[in-house]
Amino acid sequence: MQFAKAFGAVALTGTVAIVVLKLLAAVVLPLLGAAFGFMALAFKVGLFLAVGFFVYRFLKRRREAAA
């Protein structure tokens, strides 16, 4: 009988842990995906701004050298 109580407690703990992990994954994974998506968007915007800045500087130097 002692063994059955211990086995029941371990089984209940495992079941609760699985349910909590599934709920946590259902909440955390979309937030993590949104965070990575925002970081990718920020990287793209920064990359476009950097390319635009370097093109502007290149054209400005060529215009100054021609004058």
N, C-alpha and C positions, 0 to 999 in steps of 0.2 A: 504493500500500500504506500509506503514511503517513496518507492521508486516512481509510482504513478503520479504522485503530487509533484515531484521534482520534474518529471518529464512534461507534465501539464504546464508548469511554470515556464520551462524553457520554450515549449511550443507557443505559448501565449506571447512571450517576449519576442520571439522571432516573427510571429505574425504581426504584432504591433509595429515592430521595426520595419518590416516590409511595407506596411500601409503608410507609415510616416515617410519613408524614403520615396515612395511613389508620389505622395502629395507634395513633398519638397521638390522633387524633380519636375512636377507639373507646374510649379510656381517659379523655380529658379532658372530652368532651361530657357523659357521664353525671355526672361529678363537678361540672361547672359547673351542670347542671340541679339536682342535689341542693343545691348551695349556694344557688341562687336560690329553690328551694322552702323551704329553711330560713329564708332572709331574709323570704320572704312570710309564713311561719308566725309568725315573731317580730313582724312588723309587725301582723298580725291580732291577736295576743295583746296587744300594746301598745295597739292601738286600742281593743279591748274594755275593757282596764283603764282607759284614759283616759276613755272614755265612762262607765263605772261610777263612777269617782271624781268626775266632774263632776256626775252625777246625785245621788250621795251628798251632795256639798257643797250643791247646790241644795235638796235636801230638808231638810238640816240647817239652812240659813239660814231656810227657811220655818217650820220648827218652832220655832226660836229667836225669830223675829219674832212668832209667834202667842202665845208664852208671856209 
